[in-house]
Amino acid sequence: MCRLGRAPQRLPQHHPQGPAHTRHRWRQEVTATLALDLTSDLRARIAGIAREWIGTPFVPHARIKRAGVDCVNLPAAILIEAGVIEFVLTGPYTIDAGRHAPVSQLIIWLRQDGRFEEWPVDEPPYPLSPLLEGDLLCFRFGHGVAHHLGLVTSGAGDFVHCLRGHGVIQSTLKDPTYRNLLTNHFRPRWASVPPTI
């Protein structure tokens, strides 16, 4: 697994990667005390940090501002720098998995992580649920499954993401291309719950 950010050095007895019979109880104990308050100041900080990444080139599996990043690591780096989350653990992934994988590994990670709440995405042209800075947007490119991730920078639907050949750019869901490719919407809800993957 790829480790991003800071992770605990020692796993407690009830860590999600510990014995299966203790995983559920551990998550309940920890998440009960780590609710995230997405204040307007925090949302503005997230948007400001996200804009600092614009122009960073696309480099698979990297996460270094102005040097290189990919679409999975970009939101992770922004949320870590803003103090929204402390670390991100992902399993191994290939950049083109969305074209050949039968299911979206990205969606599986976000659902199993425990720190993100999934919000409904209605088919266009119906409006999205209210967007907040720091929300994660998942997109399907081509005929495959969702394997592209963006981070919302304004409630109007602007978001940053990293594309091969373009690097980090800002786009908008007002563009029907992106709106039609949107598959999932997640919002951070817990600050530090270790993922279950």
SEZAKOL-76610 format. One record per residue (C-alpha): residue number from 1; residue in three letters; x, y, z. Coordinates in steps of 0.1 Angstrom, whole numbers, plus 2048, in hexadecimal, padded with zeros to 3 digits. Layout:
BEGIN
<pos NUM	code ALA	px X	py Y	pz Z>
...
***
This chain:
BEGIN
<pos 1	code MET	px 800	py 800	pz 800>
<pos 2	code CYS	px 80A	py 824	pz 7FA>
<pos 3	code ARG	px 80C	py 839	pz 819>
<pos 4	code LEU	px 804	py 85E	pz 815>
<pos 5	code GLY	px 807	py 877	pz 832>
<pos 6	code ARG	px 80C	py 86C	pz 856>
<pos 7	code ALA	px 7FF	py 84A	pz 861>
<pos 8	code PRO	px 800	py 83C	pz 884>
<pos 9	code GLN	px 820	py 828	pz 88C>
<pos 10	code ARG	px 80F	py 80E	pz 8A1>
<pos 11	code LEU	px 7ED	py 800	pz 89A>
<pos 12	code PRO	px 7D6	py 7FE	pz 8B9>
<pos 13	code GLN	px 7C5	py 7DD	pz 8C2>
<pos 14	code HIS	px 7A5	py 7EA	pz 8B2>
<pos 15	code HIS	px 7B4	py 7F8	pz 892>
<pos 16	code PRO	px 7A0	py 7F0	pz 873>
<pos 17	code GLN	px 7BD	py 7DB	pz 866>
<pos 18	code GLY	px 7BD	py 7C8	pz 887>
<pos 19	code PRO	px 7A8	py 7AA	pz 88F>
<pos 20	code ALA	px 787	py 7A9	pz 87B>
<pos 21	code HIS	px 771	py 7A6	pz 899>
<pos 22	code THR	px 77E	py 7C7	pz 8A8>
<pos 23	code ARG	px 77C	py 7DD	pz 888>
<pos 24	code HIS	px 758	py 7E9	pz 88B>
<pos 25	code ARG	px 75B	py 7F1	pz 8B0>
<pos 26	code TRP	px 77C	py 805	pz 8AA>
<pos 27	code ARG	px 76D	py 81A	pz 88F>
<pos 28	code GLN	px 74E	py 823	pz 8A5>
<pos 29	code GLU	px 765	py 82D	pz 8C2>
<pos 30	code VAL	px 77B	py 843	pz 8AD>
<pos 31	code THR	px 763	py 854	pz 895>
<pos 32	code ALA	px 74C	py 85E	pz 8B2>
<pos 33	code THR	px 766	py 878	pz 8BD>
<pos 34	code LEU	px 774	py 884	pz 89C>
<pos 35	code ALA	px 758	py 896	pz 88A>
<pos 36	code LEU	px 765	py 8AF	pz 871>
<pos 37	code ASP	px 758	py 8D3	pz 871>
<pos 38	code LEU	px 75B	py 8E1	pz 84E>
<pos 39	code THR	px 75A	py 906	pz 858>
<pos 40	code SER	px 75B	py 921	pz 83D>
<pos 41	code ASP	px 780	py 928	pz 848>
<pos 42	code LEU	px 78A	py 904	pz 842>
<pos 43	code ARG	px 778	py 903	pz 821>
<pos 44	code ALA	px 78A	py 923	pz 816>
<pos 45	code ARG	px 7AB	py 913	pz 821>
<pos 46	code ILE	px 7A4	py 8F4	pz 80C>
<pos 47	code ALA	px 79C	py 909	pz 7EE>
<pos 48	code GLY	px 7BB	py 91E	pz 7F2>
<pos 49	code ILE	px 7D2	py 900	pz 7F5>
<pos 50	code ALA	px 7C1	py 8EF	pz 7D7>
<pos 51	code ARG	px 7C8	py 90E	pz 7C1>
<pos 52	code GLU	px 7ED	py 90C	pz 7CB>
<pos 53	code TRP	px 7EF	py 8EA	pz 7BA>
<pos 54	code ILE	px 7E3	py 8F6	pz 798>
<pos 55	code GLY	px 7FE	py 8F1	pz 77E>
<pos 56	code THR	px 80E	py 8D4	pz 790>
<pos 57	code PRO	px 817	py 8BA	pz 776>
<pos 58	code PHE	px 807	py 897	pz 774>
<pos 59	code VAL	px 81E	py 87D	pz 783>
<pos 60	code PRO	px 80F	py 85B	pz 78C>
<pos 61	code HIS	px 80F	py 853	pz 7B1>
<pos 62	code ALA	px 820	py 873	pz 7BA>
<pos 63	code ARG	px 815	py 88E	pz 7D3>
<pos 64	code ILE	px 82D	py 8AC	pz 7D2>
<pos 65	code LYS	px 820	py 8CF	pz 7CC>
<pos 66	code ARG	px 82E	py 8DE	pz 7AC>
<pos 67	code ALA	px 842	py 8BE	pz 7A5>
<pos 68	code GLY	px 828	py 8A3	pz 79E>
<pos 69	code VAL	px 807	py 894	pz 7A9>
<pos 70	code ASP	px 7EB	py 87D	pz 79C>
<pos 71	code CYS	px 7C5	py 880	pz 7A0>
<pos 72	code VAL	px 7C4	py 869	pz 7BE>
<pos 73	code ASN	px 7E0	py 87A	pz 7D1>
<pos 74	code LEU	px 7D6	py 89E	pz 7C9>
<pos 75	code PRO	px 7B7	py 89F	pz 7E0>
<pos 76	code ALA	px 7CA	py 88B	pz 7FA>
<pos 77	code ALA	px 7E6	py 8A5	pz 7FB>
<pos 78	code ILE	px 7CE	py 8C2	pz 7FD>
<pos 79	code LEU	px 7B9	py 8B3	pz 819>
<pos 80	code ILE	px 7D8	py 8AA	pz 82C>
<pos 81	code GLU	px 7E8	py 8CC	pz 828>
<pos 82	code ALA	px 7C7	py 8DD	pz 833>
<pos 83	code GLY	px 7C6	py 8C7	pz 852>
<pos 84	code VAL	px 7A5	py 8B6	pz 848>
<pos 85	code ILE	px 7B5	py 893	pz 849>
<pos 86	code GLU	px 7D6	py 887	pz 857>
<pos 87	code PHE	px 7DF	py 86C	pz 83E>
<pos 88	code VAL	px 7D3	py 858	pz 821>
<pos 89	code LEU	px 7DA	py 833	pz 81A>
<pos 90	code THR	px 7D2	py 825	pz 7F8>
<pos 91	code GLY	px 7D7	py 803	pz 7EA>
<pos 92	code PRO	px 7EB	py 7FE	pz 7CA>
<pos 93	code TYR	px 7DB	py 80D	pz 7AC>
<pos 94	code THR	px 7E3	py 812	pz 787>
<pos 95	code ILE	px 7DC	py 833	pz 775>
<pos 96	code ASP	px 7C6	py 822	pz 75B>
<pos 97	code ALA	px 7B2	py 80B	pz 772>
<pos 98	code GLY	px 792	py 81D	pz 76A>
<pos 99	code ARG	px 794	py 80F	pz 747>
<pos 100	code HIS	px 797	py 7EA	pz 74F>
<pos 101	code ALA	px 78D	py 7E4	pz 773>
<pos 102	code PRO	px 76A	py 7D5	pz 779>
<pos 103	code VAL	px 764	py 7EB	pz 797>
<pos 104	code SER	px 771	py 80D	pz 7A3>
<pos 105	code GLN	px 78D	py 809	pz 7BC>
<pos 106	code LEU	px 78B	py 82E	pz 7C2>
<pos 107	code ILE	px 766	py 82B	pz 7CD>
<pos 108	code ILE	px 76E	py 80D	pz 7E2>
<pos 109	code TRP	px 78A	py 81F	pz 7F4>
<pos 110	code LEU	px 775	py 83E	pz 7FC>
<pos 111	code ARG	px 758	py 829	pz 808>
<pos 112	code GLN	px 76E	py 813	pz 81F>
<pos 113	code ASP	px 783	py 830	pz 82C>
<pos 114	code GLY	px 769	py 83C	pz 845>
<pos 115	code ARG	px 773	py 860	pz 844>
<pos 116	code PHE	px 75D	py 869	pz 826>
<pos 117	code GLU	px 737	py 86B	pz 823>
<pos 118	code GLU	px 728	py 863	pz 801>
<pos 119	code TRP	px 70F	py 87B	pz 7F3>
<pos 120	code PRO	px 6F6	py 873	pz 7D7>
<pos 121	code VAL	px 6FD	py 87C	pz 7B3>
<pos 122	code ASP	px 6DE	py 87F	pz 79E>
<pos 123	code GLU	px 6E0	py 87B	pz 778>
<pos 124	code PRO	px 6E5	py 89B	pz 765>
<pos 125	code PRO	px 6D5	py 8B4	pz 762>
<pos 126	code TYR	px 6C9	py 8B1	pz 785>
<pos 127	code PRO	px 6DD	py 8C6	pz 79E>
<pos 128	code LEU	px 6F7	py 8B7	pz 7B5>
<pos 129	code SER	px 6F4	py 8B7	pz 7DB>
<pos 130	code PRO	px 703	py 8D7	pz 7E9>
<pos 131	code LEU	px 729	py 8D7	pz 7E3>
<pos 132	code LEU	px 743	py 8E3	pz 7FC>
<pos 133	code GLU	px 768	py 8E9	pz 7F8>
<pos 134	code GLY	px 77A	py 8C9	pz 800>
<pos 135	code ASP	px 75F	py 8B2	pz 7F2>
<pos 136	code LEU	px 76C	py 896	pz 7DB>
<pos 137	code LEU	px 75E	py 890	pz 7B9>
<pos 138	code CYS	px 763	py 86F	pz 7A7>
<pos 139	code PHE	px 761	py 86D	pz 781>
<pos 140	code ARG	px 75F	py 851	pz 767>
<pos 141	code PHE	px 773	py 856	pz 747>
<pos 142	code GLY	px 76E	py 841	pz 729>
<pos 143	code HIS	px 759	py 822	pz 72C>
<pos 144	code GLY	px 768	py 817	pz 74D>
<pos 145	code VAL	px 761	py 81C	pz 772>
<pos 146	code ALA	px 768	py 83B	pz 787>
<pos 147	code HIS	px 78D	py 840	pz 78A>
<pos 148	code HIS	px 792	py 865	pz 78A>
<pos 149	code LEU	px 790	py 87C	pz 7A9>
<pos 150	code GLY	px 78C	py 8A1	pz 7AD>
<pos 151	code LEU	px 788	py 8B8	pz 7CB>
<pos 152	code VAL	px 76E	py 8D4	pz 7CD>
<pos 153	code THR	px 77B	py 8F7	pz 7D0>
<pos 154	code SER	px 75A	py 90A	pz 7D0>
<pos 155	code GLY	px 736	py 904	pz 7D6>
<pos 156	code ALA	px 72F	py 90F	pz 7B3>
<pos 157	code GLY	px 73E	py 8EE	pz 7A6>
<pos 158	code ASP	px 762	py 8F7	pz 79F>
<pos 159	code PHE	px 77B	py 8DC	pz 7A7>
<pos 160	code VAL	px 7A0	py 8D4	pz 7A3>
<pos 161	code HIS	px 7AC	py 8B3	pz 794>
<pos 162	code CYS	px 7CB	py 8A5	pz 783>
<pos 163	code LEU	px 7CA	py 899	pz 75F>
<pos 164	code ARG	px 7E5	py 887	pz 74C>
<pos 165	code GLY	px 7F4	py 89F	pz 733>
<pos 166	code HIS	px 7E5	py 8BE	pz 745>
<pos 167	code GLY	px 7F0	py 8BB	pz 769>
<pos 168	code VAL	px 7DB	py 8CC	pz 784>
<pos 169	code ILE	px 7BF	py 8E1	pz 776>
<pos 170	code GLN	px 79F	py 8F1	pz 782>
<pos 171	code SER	px 77F	py 8E7	pz 771>
<pos 172	code THR	px 75A	py 8EB	pz 778>
<pos 173	code LEU	px 73C	py 8D5	pz 77A>
<pos 174	code LYS	px 72A	py 8EF	pz 766>
<pos 175	code ASP	px 73C	py 8DF	pz 749>
<pos 176	code PRO	px 725	py 8C4	pz 73D>
<pos 177	code THR	px 742	py 8AD	pz 735>
<pos 178	code TYR	px 74C	py 8AA	pz 759>
<pos 179	code ARG	px 729	py 8AB	pz 766>
<pos 180	code ASN	px 720	py 88D	pz 750>
<pos 181	code LEU	px 73F	py 879	pz 75C>
<pos 182	code LEU	px 739	py 87F	pz 781>
<pos 183	code THR	px 730	py 85F	pz 793>
<pos 184	code ASN	px 735	py 865	pz 7B8>
<pos 185	code HIS	px 737	py 881	pz 7D2>
<pos 186	code PHE	px 748	py 87D	pz 7F4>
<pos 187	code ARG	px 74C	py 896	pz 811>
<pos 188	code PRO	px 766	py 893	pz 82D>
<pos 189	code ARG	px 755	py 88C	pz 84E>
<pos 190	code TRP	px 770	py 87E	pz 865>
<pos 191	code ALA	px 792	py 88D	pz 86B>
<pos 192	code SER	px 7A8	py 86F	pz 873>
<pos 193	code VAL	px 797	py 84E	pz 870>
<pos 194	code PRO	px 7B1	py 835	pz 862>
<pos 195	code PRO	px 7A3	py 824	pz 842>
<pos 196	code THR	px 798	py 800	pz 842>
<pos 197	code ILE	px 7AB	py 7F6	pz 823>
***
